[in-house]
Amino acid sequence: MIQGRVWNFGDHINTDLIIAGRYLDNYDMSKLTAHVMEDVDPFFAANVRPGDIIVAGRNFGCGSSREQAPLALKESGVAAVVAESFSRIFYRNAINVGLPLIVCPQCIDLFHKGDVLSIDLREGSIQLAGAQKFHRFTPLPPPLLELLEYGGLVPYMKRRLNP
């Protein structure tokens, strides 16, 4: 179960908006997370809290295939990204680093900045705090859920190779 505050972003949030290329001369995660999303919301990095959830529009994560984009989101405290659609390479990179992504076409209109959501990845449900109604999405397949439970592909493989 994931529970956190919503941050809203629009369509076509590319990897350069998630973490600008000008910061990629240093792979220190504390330096990268200090600049995450700053070209879209200059206050995001200073105000994001562990467990927060990004709700966005179409084509989230488009652009370059840099793995630092989903990693910087995860390391900044983002617990999940809910969007109408994702770039294919971003989707795979995010799962590989242990950041859950949820495809939910209507969610950009349903959930707003500051709302508190509860997300059940196994059941495929999102609930707004205080609401009785659940919004359904297609749950992630069991193999992807297993990768996320381990924290991503590398921890998953380490566990599988060294039981």
N, C-alpha and C positions, 0 to 999 in steps of 0.2 A: 504494500500500500504506500502510495506517495501522497503527501499532503503539503501544500504550500501556496504562497501568494502568486497571483498571475502578473506577468509582465506582457504587454501586448506589443507586437510588431507586425508590420504589414506584409505585402507580397515581395518576393524576390530579395530577401535578405541574403546577400551573398557572403562567402567566406571572408572576403576582405572587410565587410562591415562587421562581421563577428569578431575577427581579430585582424587588424590592418597589417598589410605586408611590411610596413615600416618598422614594426616591432619584432619581426621574425629573425632578426640578427642575434637574438638571445632566446634560448629555449628554457630559461628559468620560468617555471609556471607562475611563481608569484609576480614576476614582471609582466607576463602575458595576461594574467587575470586582472591586473590593475588597469588594463586597457580594453577589456572585453566589451564589445558593443558600444564603445565610446563615440563612434561616428554616427550612430543612430540615436543613442541616449547617453549624453556625457555623464549622467548621474548613476547609470546602471551599475557599474563596477563597485562604486562606493556604497550602494544601497541594497544590492542583491544579498539575500540570506540563504543559508543552506536549506534546501527543500523547495525553493521557489521554482515556478513553472513558467516557461515561455509559451504563449499562445500566439500563433502567427498565421499568415495567409498562405498563398501559393508559393511553391518552389523555394522553400527555406533551405539554405545551405548551397545554393547554386554558386557557380564560379569555380575557383581552383579546387584541387583535390586535397588541399592541406589538412592534415590530420589535427593540426593545432587548433582549428576552429571548434570542433566538438569537444576536444580535450580542455580548451580554455573555458568553455561553458560549464562543463562538468566540474572542473577544479574551482570555478568561481562559486559553486554551490547550487547551480541549476540541477534539479532532480529529474526533469523531463522536458521535452519540447512537444507541444501539440500543434499541428499545422494542417492546413488543407492538403498540402503535398510537400514532398522533399526531393531534393536532388538525389539521384541514385547513389553517387559516390559518397555524399555527405551521410546519407542514411546508413550505409555500410560502415563508414568510419566511426559514426556515433555508436553504433552497436558494438563495434570492435573495442572502443574505449570504455564501454559500459554506461553510455548515456541513452536512456529509453526515448524513443521517438514514437509518437502516436499520430496516425493519419485520421483526421476528423474534419471533414469538409465544412460543417456548420459551426464549428467551435469558435471561430474568430468573431462571429456575431453574437455568440451566447455568453462568452466570458470576458470580463473587462479588468483592466489594471486594478490590482488591489483585492479582487475577489479571492477567496480561499477555496481551493479545489481539493478533492480527494480522488485519486486515480487508482483503480485496481487493474493492474496489467493482465492478470490471469482471467478475470471475469470480463474485461473489456468495458469498463464503466468509468464515467466521470460524474462526480456529484459536486454541485455548488454547496458550500457550507450553508446550513440552515434550510436547504431545499429538500423536499421529499422526492423529487424526480431525479432519475439518473439519465445521463446521456450515454448511449451505447456506441462503441466502436469495435471494429474487428480486432480481437485479441492478437497479440503477437504469437507466432508459432512457437511450440514448446522448445525447439532448439535455440531460438533467439532468447527466449525467457531464461533458459539455462545459462547462456553466455552472460546475460545481464546479472543474474544472481551471483555469478562468480566475479563480477566487476569488469568484465570484458574478455576479449579473446586471449590475451597473454596469461592472465591469472587462470582462466579456464584450461588452457593447454598445459600450464605448469602443474595444475592439479591432476589432469588426466595422465600426464607422463610420469608423475611422481606421486602415486596414491599413498 
